[in-house]
Amino acid sequence: MQQSHEVYAEKMKDVYIETASGKNFYIDSSPFDINDIASALSKLCRFNGHCSQFYSVGSHSFLVCDIMVNLKMGDGFEGLMHDATESILADIPAPIKSLLPEYKTIERRLDSRLREQFGLPKEITNDCKKADYMALFIEANYLIPTKGKDWPAPDGIKAAAEEYMLNFPCDMFFEPEVCRPEFVEKVFKLNPYTYKKKFN
């Protein structure tokens, strides 16, 4: 008997997944729905579940947003939305993702469409990359046994993460039922024009 991915490859001309709202999301054509993004990210666990407690990609997105806003590192809306493609592709740990070039190709295609739809920069900004890296090590401090001590990082990132934790409270942990509506509300607060134009 064929496995499910083999059946899909054989029978589906256009690949899609069904979202929480019941829509069919086609990889190369469907618009993103902020409610589906929020629903998926609120329940998708970071670190492939290898953390001391449940911690969602949605919570991570809030942290990246907060870092960018608190440190005046560009548009917090980009930070909130930087992992929104994972609502379709799921969250794969960076060491594993480095072995999956085809995944990266699909991720870039989706990210390009998402950025165009939401009026974001065409490519992730350096400020957002830095905030994302900082969030990784802040999270590791709370969630990972080694605190990410031996994980590689660009120069200065670990020190920046430590300094951030000293100066700003990290309200990081949102349960899914709280994270989902808060995520949607945050989109409205940070980018009301885009929200109204696309979803009202």
C-alpha contacts under 8 A as a table, 3 or more apart, distances in Angstrom:
res1	aa1	res2	aa2	distance
2	Q	6	E	5.97
2	Q	7	V	6.34
3	Q	6	E	5.37
3	Q	7	V	6.50
4	S	7	V	5.13
4	S	8	Y	6.31
5	H	8	Y	5.10
5	H	9	A	6.16
6	E	9	A	5.10
6	E	10	E	6.25
7	V	10	E	5.17
7	V	11	K	6.02
8	Y	11	K	5.29
8	Y	12	M	5.34
8	Y	15	V	7.79
9	A	12	M	5.99
9	A	13	K	7.97
12	M	15	V	5.98
14	D	26	Y	6.81
14	D	27	I	7.94
15	V	26	Y	5.88
15	V	27	I	6.35
16	Y	24	N	5.99
16	Y	25	F	5.08
16	Y	26	Y	4.21
16	Y	27	I	5.96
17	I	24	N	5.68
17	I	25	F	5.35
17	I	26	Y	6.86
17	I	88	I	7.62
18	E	22	G	5.86
18	E	23	K	5.55
18	E	24	N	4.56
18	E	25	F	6.10
19	T	22	G	5.27
19	T	23	K	5.39
19	T	24	N	6.38
19	T	25	F	6.76
19	T	36	D	6.38
20	A	23	K	7.42
20	A	36	D	5.88
20	A	39	S	7.00
20	A	40	A	7.54
21	S	35	N	7.93
21	S	36	D	6.44
24	N	30	S	7.96
25	F	29	S	7.91
25	F	30	S	5.39
25	F	31	P	7.73
26	Y	29	S	5.55
26	Y	30	S	5.11
27	I	30	S	6.66
27	I	110	L	7.12
28	D	109	R	7.69
28	D	110	L	7.31
31	P	114	L	7.95
31	P	117	Q	7.59
32	F	36	D	7.73
32	F	37	I	7.42
32	F	114	L	6.90
32	F	117	Q	7.85
33	D	36	D	5.33
33	D	37	I	6.28
33	D	199	F	7.70
34	I	37	I	4.95
34	I	38	A	6.06
34	I	184	V	6.65
34	I	199	F	7.92
35	N	38	A	5.11
35	N	39	S	6.05
35	N	180	R	7.71
35	N	184	V	6.61
36	D	39	S	5.03
36	D	40	A	6.12
36	D	87	S	7.46
37	I	40	A	5.41
37	I	41	L	6.05
37	I	84	A	6.19
37	I	87	S	5.30
38	A	41	L	5.34
38	A	42	S	5.94
38	A	58	G	7.03
38	A	87	S	7.93
38	A	179	C	7.53
38	A	180	R	4.86
38	A	181	P	7.37
38	A	183	F	5.84
38	A	184	V	6.45
39	S	42	S	5.44
39	S	43	K	6.79
39	S	176	P	7.81
39	S	180	R	5.33
40	A	43	K	5.49
40	A	44	L	6.14
40	A	87	S	5.13
41	L	44	L	5.09
41	L	56	S	6.48
41	L	57	V	5.16
41	L	58	G	4.60
41	L	84	A	7.45
41	L	86	E	7.27
41	L	87	S	5.71
41	L	180	R	7.78
42	S	56	S	5.58
42	S	57	V	6.45
42	S	58	G	4.74
42	S	59	S	7.10
42	S	175	E	7.45
42	S	176	P	4.69
42	S	177	E	7.66
42	S	179	C	5.48
42	S	180	R	5.54
43	K	56	S	5.97
43	K	57	V	7.66
43	K	58	G	7.72
43	K	176	P	5.58
44	L	56	S	5.22
44	L	57	V	5.74
44	L	58	G	7.58
44	L	90	A	7.32
44	L	91	D	7.31
45	C	48	N	6.14
45	C	49	G	5.54
45	C	54	F	6.34
45	C	55	Y	5.47
45	C	56	S	4.35
45	C	57	V	6.00
45	C	91	D	7.74
46	R	49	G	6.01
46	R	50	H	7.83
46	R	51	C	7.76
46	R	54	F	7.94
46	R	55	Y	5.86
46	R	56	S	5.46
46	R	57	V	5.59
46	R	60	H	7.92
46	R	91	D	6.89
47	F	50	H	5.35
47	F	51	C	6.42
47	F	92	I	7.86
47	F	93	P	6.02
48	N	91	D	7.29
48	N	92	I	6.91
48	N	93	P	6.59
49	G	54	F	7.14
50	H	144	I	7.69
51	C	54	F	6.97
51	C	55	Y	7.65
51	C	143	L	5.08
51	C	144	I	5.53
52	S	143	L	5.02
52	S	144	I	6.51
52	S	145	P	7.89
53	Q	143	L	6.87
55	Y	59	S	6.63
55	Y	60	H	7.70
55	Y	173	F	6.45
55	Y	174	F	7.64
56	S	59	S	5.14
56	S	60	H	6.40
56	S	174	F	7.69
56	S	176	P	7.75
57	V	60	H	4.86
57	V	61	S	6.11
57	V	83	D	7.58
57	V	91	D	7.67
58	G	61	S	5.01
58	G	62	F	6.47
58	G	179	C	6.59
58	G	180	R	7.78
58	G	183	F	7.35
59	S	62	F	5.14
59	S	63	L	6.41
59	S	172	M	5.93
59	S	173	F	6.14
59	S	174	F	5.91
59	S	179	C	6.94
60	H	63	L	5.06
60	H	64	V	6.31
60	H	135	A	7.15
60	H	172	M	7.29
61	S	64	V	5.20
61	S	65	C	6.15
61	S	79	G	6.34
61	S	80	L	4.73
61	S	81	M	6.85
61	S	82	H	7.22
61	S	83	D	7.00
62	F	65	C	5.04
62	F	66	D	6.08
62	F	79	G	7.60
62	F	80	L	5.72
62	F	172	M	7.52
62	F	183	F	7.85
63	L	66	D	5.01
63	L	67	I	6.18
63	L	135	A	6.43
63	L	170	C	7.50
63	L	171	D	7.86
63	L	172	M	6.39
64	V	67	I	5.18
64	V	68	M	6.32
64	V	76	G	7.76
64	V	79	G	5.17
64	V	80	L	6.55
64	V	128	C	7.56
64	V	131	A	5.48
64	V	132	D	5.59
64	V	135	A	5.99
65	C	68	M	5.26
65	C	69	V	6.22
65	C	76	G	4.57
65	C	77	F	6.60
65	C	78	E	7.33
65	C	79	G	4.31
65	C	80	L	4.94
65	C	131	A	7.97
66	D	69	V	5.09
66	D	70	N	5.82
66	D	76	G	6.89
67	I	70	N	5.25
67	I	71	L	5.89
67	I	73	M	7.65
67	I	131	A	6.00
67	I	135	A	7.83
68	M	71	L	5.43
68	M	72	K	5.58
68	M	73	M	4.53
68	M	74	G	6.13
68	M	75	D	6.81
68	M	76	G	5.37
68	M	79	G	6.84
68	M	127	D	7.36
68	M	128	C	7.10
68	M	131	A	6.25
69	V	72	K	5.02
69	V	73	M	6.43
69	V	74	G	7.23
69	V	75	D	7.12
69	V	76	G	5.37
70	N	73	M	7.83
73	M	76	G	7.88
73	M	127	D	5.46
73	M	128	C	7.46
74	G	127	D	6.45
74	G	128	C	7.62
75	D	78	E	5.59
75	D	79	G	7.04
76	G	79	G	4.97
76	G	80	L	6.29
76	G	190	L	7.30
77	F	80	L	5.04
77	F	81	M	6.25
77	F	187	V	7.02
77	F	190	L	5.75
77	F	191	N	6.89
78	E	81	M	5.17
78	E	82	H	5.65
78	E	120	L	6.46
78	E	128	C	7.08
79	G	82	H	5.23
79	G	128	C	5.91
79	G	131	A	7.71
79	G	132	D	7.74
80	L	83	D	7.67
80	L	187	V	7.84
81	M	84	A	5.12
82	H	85	T	7.84
82	H	124	I	7.55
82	H	128	C	7.81
83	D	86	E	5.64
83	D	87	S	7.89
84	A	87	S	5.67
84	A	88	I	8.00
84	A	114	L	7.94
85	T	88	I	5.58
85	T	89	L	6.25
85	T	90	A	7.80
85	T	107	E	6.94
85	T	110	L	6.31
85	T	111	D	6.14
85	T	114	L	7.47
86	E	89	L	4.61
86	E	90	A	4.35
86	E	91	D	5.50
87	S	90	A	5.86
89	L	107	E	7.47
92	I	96	I	6.65
92	I	97	K	5.93
93	P	96	I	5.52
93	P	97	K	6.07
94	A	97	K	4.83
94	A	98	S	6.17
95	P	98	S	5.41
95	P	99	L	7.33
96	I	99	L	5.48
96	I	100	L	7.02
97	K	100	L	5.13
97	K	101	P	7.56
97	K	103	Y	7.38
97	K	104	K	7.43
98	S	101	P	6.92
100	L	103	Y	5.37
100	L	104	K	6.60
101	P	104	K	5.04
101	P	105	T	6.34
102	E	105	T	5.04
102	E	106	I	6.42
103	Y	106	I	5.23
103	Y	107	E	6.03
104	K	107	E	4.91
104	K	108	R	6.11
105	T	108	R	5.24
105	T	109	R	6.43
106	I	109	R	5.11
106	I	110	L	6.29
107	E	110	L	5.21
107	E	111	D	5.96
108	R	111	D	5.00
108	R	112	S	6.02
109	R	112	S	5.30
109	R	113	R	6.58
110	L	113	R	5.25
110	L	114	L	6.14
111	D	114	L	4.98
111	D	115	R	6.01
112	S	115	R	5.27
112	S	116	E	6.30
112	S	122	K	6.54
112	S	123	E	7.39
113	R	116	E	5.17
113	R	117	Q	6.18
114	L	117	Q	5.15
114	L	118	F	6.23
115	R	118	F	5.34
115	R	119	G	5.81
115	R	120	L	4.67
115	R	121	P	6.44
115	R	122	K	6.05
115	R	123	E	7.75
116	E	119	G	5.28
116	E	120	L	6.35
116	E	121	P	7.90
116	E	122	K	6.95
117	Q	120	L	7.85
118	F	194	T	6.16
119	G	194	T	7.27
121	P	124	I	6.61
121	P	125	T	7.27
124	I	128	C	6.47
124	I	129	K	6.90
125	T	128	C	5.24
125	T	129	K	6.33
126	N	129	K	4.97
126	N	130	K	6.14
127	D	130	K	5.13
127	D	131	A	6.19
128	C	131	A	5.05
128	C	132	D	6.01
129	K	132	D	5.09
129	K	133	Y	6.24
130	K	133	Y	5.14
130	K	134	M	6.13
130	K	157	I	7.29
131	A	134	M	5.00
131	A	135	A	6.07
132	D	135	A	5.11
132	D	136	L	6.35
133	Y	136	L	5.10
133	Y	137	F	6.77
133	Y	153	A	7.56
133	Y	157	I	6.74
134	M	137	F	5.47
134	M	138	I	6.25
134	M	157	I	5.89
134	M	158	K	6.80
134	M	160	A	6.72
134	M	161	A	4.86
135	A	138	I	4.98
135	A	139	E	5.96
135	A	161	A	7.08
136	L	139	E	5.25
136	L	140	A	6.14
137	F	140	A	4.80
137	F	141	N	6.16
137	F	147	K	7.27
137	F	148	G	6.41
137	F	158	K	6.50
137	F	161	A	6.26
138	I	141	N	5.22
138	I	142	Y	6.92
138	I	161	A	5.80
138	I	162	E	7.26
138	I	165	M	7.12
139	E	142	Y	5.35
139	E	143	L	5.88
139	E	144	I	7.66
140	A	143	L	5.04
140	A	144	I	4.78
140	A	145	P	7.90
140	A	146	T	7.75
140	A	147	K	4.62
140	A	148	G	5.49
141	N	144	I	6.39
141	N	146	T	8.00
141	N	147	K	4.42
141	N	148	G	7.10
142	Y	147	K	7.13
143	L	147	K	7.21
144	I	147	K	4.99
144	I	148	G	6.73
145	P	148	G	7.86
146	T	149	K	5.78
146	T	150	D	7.88
148	G	151	W	5.19
153	A	157	I	6.42
153	A	158	K	7.34
154	P	157	I	5.91
155	D	158	K	7.78
156	G	159	A	5.36
156	G	160	A	6.07
157	I	160	A	5.03
157	I	161	A	6.16
158	K	161	A	5.07
158	K	162	E	6.27
159	A	162	E	5.11
159	A	163	E	6.17
160	A	163	E	5.09
160	A	164	Y	6.10
161	A	164	Y	5.09
161	A	165	M	6.35
162	E	165	M	5.24
162	E	166	L	6.46
163	E	166	L	5.12
163	E	167	N	6.40
164	Y	167	N	5.24
164	Y	168	F	5.79
165	M	168	F	5.56
165	M	169	P	6.66
165	M	170	C	6.90
166	L	169	P	7.85
174	F	178	V	5.99
174	F	179	C	5.24
175	E	178	V	5.32
175	E	179	C	5.85
176	P	179	C	4.91
176	P	180	R	6.01
177	E	180	R	5.91
177	E	181	P	7.38
178	V	181	P	6.11
178	V	182	E	6.23
179	C	182	E	5.13
179	C	183	F	5.87
180	R	183	F	5.28
180	R	184	V	6.60
181	P	184	V	5.18
181	P	185	E	6.16
182	E	185	E	5.03
182	E	186	K	6.00
183	F	186	K	5.06
183	F	187	V	6.37
184	V	187	V	5.22
184	V	188	F	6.55
185	E	188	F	5.11
185	E	189	K	6.29
186	K	189	K	5.01
186	K	190	L	6.03
187	V	190	L	5.30
187	V	191	N	5.79
187	V	192	P	7.09
187	V	195	Y	6.83
188	F	191	N	5.45
188	F	192	P	4.56
188	F	195	Y	5.74
188	F	196	K	7.90
189	K	192	P	5.86
191	N	194	T	5.64
191	N	195	Y	6.27
192	P	195	Y	4.99
192	P	196	K	6.00
193	Y	196	K	5.32
193	Y	197	K	6.01
194	T	197	K	5.15
194	T	198	K	6.04
195	Y	198	K	5.50
195	Y	199	F	5.78
195	Y	200	N	7.46
196	K	199	F	5.51
196	K	200	N	5.07
197	K	200	N	6.27
